[in-house]
Amino acid sequence: MVEPATDTVAATRVVPLLKDELDIVIPTIRNLDFLEMWRPFFEPYHLIIVQDGDPSKVIKVPEGFDYELYNRNDINRILGPKASCISFKDSACRCFGYMVSKKKYIFTIDDDCFTDLICCVIWVCLILDLFVFSVLINLQVNSVNVACFFCKACQWDSFNKIVAKDPSGKAINALEQHIKNILSPSTPFFFNTLYDPYRDGADFVRGYPFSLREGVPTAVSHGLWLNIPDYDAPTQLVKPLERNTRYVDAVLTIPKGTLFPMCGMNLCFDRDLIGPAMYFGLMGDGQPIGRYDDMWAGWCTKVICDHLGLGVKTGLPYIYHSKASNPFVNLKKEYKGIFWQEEIIPFFQAATLPKDCTSVQKCYIELSKQVKEKLGKVDPYFDKLADAMVTWIEAWDELNPSGSSAKVSNGKA
Ligand SMILES: O=c1ccn([C@@H]2O[C@H](COP(=O)(O)OP(=O)(O)O[C@H]3O[C@@H](CO)[C@H](O)[C@H]3O)[C@@H](O)[C@H]2O)c(=O)[nH]1
């Protein structure tokens, strides 16, 4: 049984890899106390916080972290009319952080991971909440909101989303594992049955073509979740008690030609290699769909990685996830996506990019044209999304005129 680590203060302080080459991007509608839990791992890095919702709300960042924070007013000021491509009231807003970063690597994580200190507050609230619930049950009030009656911090199922432990009981340094994944090559053209051959203690198995053993540069490292898996609302509703306790010590390259559902909760990527494809779409406020932000980015990214000969890995690291969001609310946001995805995925599976698309930007603009042409028939929303994809690239190029940051090539991690 894999449990969350509660003593991260005692976690080994590791040498911060890529300290000056990696930004941590956090979208937030809450407070950032969860950072206490990650302090030993995140403090050496620069944080880019994208504050969603009401810009007048003050977001408290724990002492000692090096950060820049952007709210909606900042986004509007920086991007002007192009700010229309950045979503509001959806975690999709996080991609603004990718655009303003000046680093080669991005790690992005959600804000609902709590600290030991916060857990004390939560336990007090929990006891009080249980008391209120028992009174309500005695009064036969059977429809109660599953949220804390006393404070916003402890939204019941959120307080367990904390740093995970591996089966040996050691707190997982998610960022370190992502860096290892991304600094070693990928093998999208031929599957290695011992998984990532570049990990310590592994290699290419017998019969693996020698011509492919050099691998290709890794653009994306997709991490997983213990406890609550990244399920859609219907799955979550029919399996409310399902928890993932299975820790699989594996990192795999997703083969060329295979799409996957990319989750933005625990994700690292090389901004120079694939940054402009990491657009999280038009979601949330004013849009017919929400919570498909990371899926959209994942489909576009994988098609472009396949075309440009870049790798995408999935597997380790795990984080401990306890969904803060309400499945009924999520269902409302997701429902169009749930039936649209049956058309969107075949579209991406069939998408091909011409040879002259030699940069991510060119690939992305070409994809936007195909989205307009093919998915525009599904719903007018896709016309709007295709336009927003173009605006995103224009804004990206405006903010990143030199194209890329310092070069660090892949090698043995
Ligand atoms: O309007 C919003 C809502 C949320 N955020 C911030 O985004 C992340 C994720 O939000 P949340 O924790 O509420 O959602 P989960 O269901 O646990 O997470 C998944 O939702 C996926 C789809 O969007 C995503 O990949 C997963 O992360 C938090 O940091 C919120 O504060 C926001 O900025 N605006």
The ligand as a MOL file (V3000), in Angstrom:
LIG
                    3D

  0  0  0     0  0            999 V3000
M  V30 BEGIN CTAB
M  V30 COUNTS 34 36 0 0 0
M  V30 BEGIN ATOM
M  V30 1 O -11.0600 27.8500 -12.8200 0
M  V30 2 C -10.0190 27.3160 -12.4070 0
M  V30 3 C -10.0120 26.0610 -11.7910 0
M  V30 4 C -8.8290 25.5330 -11.3420 0
M  V30 5 N -7.6760 26.2450 -11.4750 0
M  V30 6 C -6.4220 25.6940 -10.9770 0
M  V30 7 O -6.0960 24.6030 -11.8140 0
M  V30 8 C -5.5590 23.5260 -11.0680 0
M  V30 9 C -6.4470 22.2910 -11.2510 0
M  V30 10 O -7.7170 22.5160 -10.7360 0
M  V30 11 P -8.4640 21.5100 -9.7350 0
M  V30 12 O -7.4980 21.0860 -8.7020 0
M  V30 13 O -9.6960 22.1650 -9.3250 0
M  V30 14 O -8.8530 20.3190 -10.6760 0
M  V30 15 P -8.4920 18.7630 -10.6460 0
M  V30 16 O -9.6750 18.1230 -11.2080 0
M  V30 17 O -7.9680 18.2800 -9.3480 0
M  V30 18 O -7.2620 18.7130 -11.6240 0
M  V30 19 C -7.2770 18.3330 -12.9800 0
M  V30 20 O -8.1340 19.0710 -13.8130 0
M  V30 21 C -7.5540 18.9030 -15.1060 0
M  V30 22 C -8.2700 19.6180 -16.1770 0
M  V30 23 O -8.3090 21.0120 -16.0830 0
M  V30 24 C -6.1240 19.1450 -14.8580 0
M  V30 25 O -5.2550 18.5080 -15.6640 0
M  V30 26 C -5.9060 18.4870 -13.5700 0
M  V30 27 O -5.0770 19.3320 -12.9140 0
M  V30 28 C -5.4770 24.0100 -9.6310 0
M  V30 29 O -4.1730 24.4840 -9.4050 0
M  V30 30 C -6.5000 25.1310 -9.5700 0
M  V30 31 O -6.2160 26.1040 -8.6060 0
M  V30 32 C -7.6520 27.4660 -12.0880 0
M  V30 33 O -6.5950 28.1060 -12.2090 0
M  V30 34 N -8.8300 27.9790 -12.5410 0
M  V30 END ATOM
M  V30 BEGIN BOND
M  V30 1 2 1 2
M  V30 2 1 2 3
M  V30 3 1 2 34
M  V30 4 2 3 4
M  V30 5 1 4 5
M  V30 6 1 5 6
M  V30 7 1 5 32
M  V30 8 1 6 7
M  V30 9 1 6 30
M  V30 10 1 7 8
M  V30 11 1 8 9
M  V30 12 1 8 28
M  V30 13 1 9 10
M  V30 14 1 10 11
M  V30 15 2 11 12
M  V30 16 1 11 13
M  V30 17 1 11 14
M  V30 18 1 14 15
M  V30 19 2 15 16
M  V30 20 1 15 17
M  V30 21 1 15 18
M  V30 22 1 18 19
M  V30 23 1 19 20
M  V30 24 1 19 26
M  V30 25 1 20 21
M  V30 26 1 21 22
M  V30 27 1 21 24
M  V30 28 1 22 23
M  V30 29 1 24 25
M  V30 30 1 24 26
M  V30 31 1 26 27
M  V30 32 1 28 29
M  V30 33 1 28 30
M  V30 34 1 30 31
M  V30 35 2 32 33
M  V30 36 1 32 34
M  V30 END BOND
M  V30 END CTAB
M  END
